[in-house]
Amino acid sequence: MISPYTAAMDETKYRESRICRLLGNPVIYQLVVLLDDGGPMTPSNLAKLAGRSVQTVSGHLAKLRAADIVRYDTAGKEVRYWLKHRGETRALLKLLRKSSMRRASLLRSSFRRFENSRNVKVPPLREFYFEP
């Protein structure tokens, strides 16, 4: 019997885990959301919108290219990136948003119960934005 801890992972599961690992990085996640919302963009446009350096954005785009999430095209010196499978990526982002909103709702209700049981005031949950 092969132990599940030592068994080799098949290619599909490995690719899925790479995508999850990439999207776990808040900056990369933000770049994917920006490309989903705005369509094809240059690294400098993405850098401005994300509040990051062009070098950082370019490095992250290289990782997304290697994972086959984005494509690019060059016209002279300009390079534009877009999501390769926009429909599937949009569906994944929608599921992630739905899941995180559900989790935030559960946290809010837990905090309210805690406040009521202890007669204390818990500060409001911080909204998470992509800050530099």
C-alpha positions as CSV (number, residue, x, y, z in Angstrom):
1,M,0.0,0.0,0.0
2,I,1.3,3.4,-0.9
3,S,1.2,6.0,1.8
4,P,-0.7,9.2,0.9
5,Y,2.2,11.2,2.4
6,T,4.8,9.8,0.0
7,A,2.7,9.2,-3.1
8,A,3.6,11.4,-6.1
9,M,1.2,14.2,-6.9
10,D,-0.3,14.1,-10.3
11,E,0.3,16.9,-12.7
12,T,-3.2,18.4,-12.5
13,K,-3.1,18.6,-8.7
14,Y,0.4,20.1,-8.8
15,R,-0.7,22.8,-11.2
16,E,-3.8,23.6,-9.1
17,S,-1.6,23.9,-6.0
18,R,0.8,26.3,-7.8
19,I,-2.2,28.5,-8.7
20,C,-3.4,28.5,-5.1
21,R,0.1,29.4,-3.9
22,L,0.3,32.3,-6.3
23,L,-3.1,33.6,-5.5
24,G,-2.2,33.4,-1.8
25,N,0.2,36.3,-2.4
26,P,-1.9,39.5,-2.0
27,V,0.0,41.4,-4.6
28,I,-0.4,38.7,-7.2
29,Y,-4.1,38.3,-6.3
30,Q,-4.5,42.1,-6.8
31,L,-2.8,41.9,-10.2
32,V,-5.1,39.1,-11.3
33,V,-8.2,41.1,-10.1
34,L,-6.9,44.2,-12.0
35,L,-6.4,42.2,-15.2
36,D,-9.9,40.7,-14.8
37,D,-11.5,44.2,-14.3
38,G,-9.4,46.1,-16.8
39,G,-8.4,43.8,-19.6
40,P,-5.0,43.9,-21.2
41,M,-2.5,46.2,-19.4
42,T,1.1,47.1,-19.4
43,P,3.3,46.4,-16.4
44,S,3.7,50.1,-15.8
45,N,-0.1,50.6,-15.7
46,L,-0.5,47.6,-13.4
47,A,2.3,49.0,-11.2
48,K,0.5,52.4,-10.9
49,L,-2.8,50.8,-10.0
50,A,-1.3,48.4,-7.6
51,G,1.0,50.9,-5.9
52,R,4.1,48.8,-6.6
53,S,7.2,49.2,-8.6
54,V,7.4,48.0,-12.2
55,Q,10.1,45.6,-11.3
56,T,7.9,43.9,-8.6
57,V,5.0,43.7,-11.0
58,S,7.1,42.3,-13.8
59,G,8.5,39.6,-11.5
60,H,5.0,38.6,-10.4
61,L,3.8,38.6,-14.0
62,A,6.6,36.2,-14.9
63,K,5.4,33.9,-12.2
64,L,1.8,34.2,-13.6
65,R,3.2,33.4,-17.1
66,A,5.0,30.4,-15.8
67,A,1.8,29.1,-14.3
68,D,-0.1,29.7,-17.6
69,I,-2.5,32.2,-16.0
70,V,-1.6,35.2,-18.2
71,R,-0.5,35.8,-21.7
72,Y,1.3,38.7,-23.2
73,D,1.9,40.4,-26.5
74,T,4.5,43.0,-27.6
75,A,4.1,45.9,-29.9
76,G,7.4,47.6,-30.3
77,K,8.6,48.3,-26.7
78,E,5.2,48.0,-25.2
79,V,4.2,44.7,-23.5
80,R,0.5,44.0,-22.6
81,Y,-0.7,41.3,-20.3
82,W,-4.1,39.7,-20.1
83,L,-5.7,36.7,-18.4
84,K,-5.4,33.6,-20.5
85,H,-8.7,32.0,-19.3
86,R,-10.7,35.0,-18.3
87,G,-14.0,33.2,-17.8
88,E,-12.6,30.5,-15.6
89,T,-10.4,33.0,-13.6
90,R,-13.5,35.3,-13.1
91,A,-15.5,32.3,-11.8
92,L,-12.6,31.4,-9.4
93,L,-12.4,35.0,-8.1
94,K,-16.1,35.1,-7.6
95,L,-15.9,31.9,-5.5
96,L,-13.1,33.3,-3.5
97,R,-14.9,36.6,-2.8
98,K,-18.1,34.7,-1.8
99,S,-16.1,32.5,0.6
100,S,-14.2,35.4,2.1
101,M,-17.4,37.4,2.6
102,R,-19.0,34.4,4.3
103,R,-16.0,34.1,6.6
104,A,-16.1,37.9,7.4
105,S,-19.8,37.6,8.2
106,L,-19.1,34.8,10.6
107,L,-16.3,36.7,12.3
108,R,-18.6,39.8,12.7
109,S,-21.3,37.7,14.3
110,S,-18.8,36.0,16.6
111,F,-17.5,39.4,17.7
112,R,-21.0,40.6,18.4
113,R,-21.7,37.6,20.6
114,F,-18.4,38.2,22.4
115,E,-19.3,41.9,23.0
116,N,-22.7,41.0,24.3
117,S,-21.4,38.2,26.6
118,R,-18.6,40.3,28.1
119,N,-20.1,43.7,28.0
120,V,-17.1,45.1,26.0
121,K,-16.7,46.9,22.8
122,V,-14.6,45.2,20.1
123,P,-13.2,47.6,17.5
124,P,-14.7,47.2,14.0
125,L,-13.1,44.7,11.7
126,R,-10.5,46.4,9.5
127,E,-11.2,46.4,5.8
128,F,-8.3,44.9,4.0
129,Y,-7.0,46.9,1.0
130,F,-3.9,46.3,-0.9
131,E,-1.6,48.8,0.8
132,P,2.1,49.1,-0.1
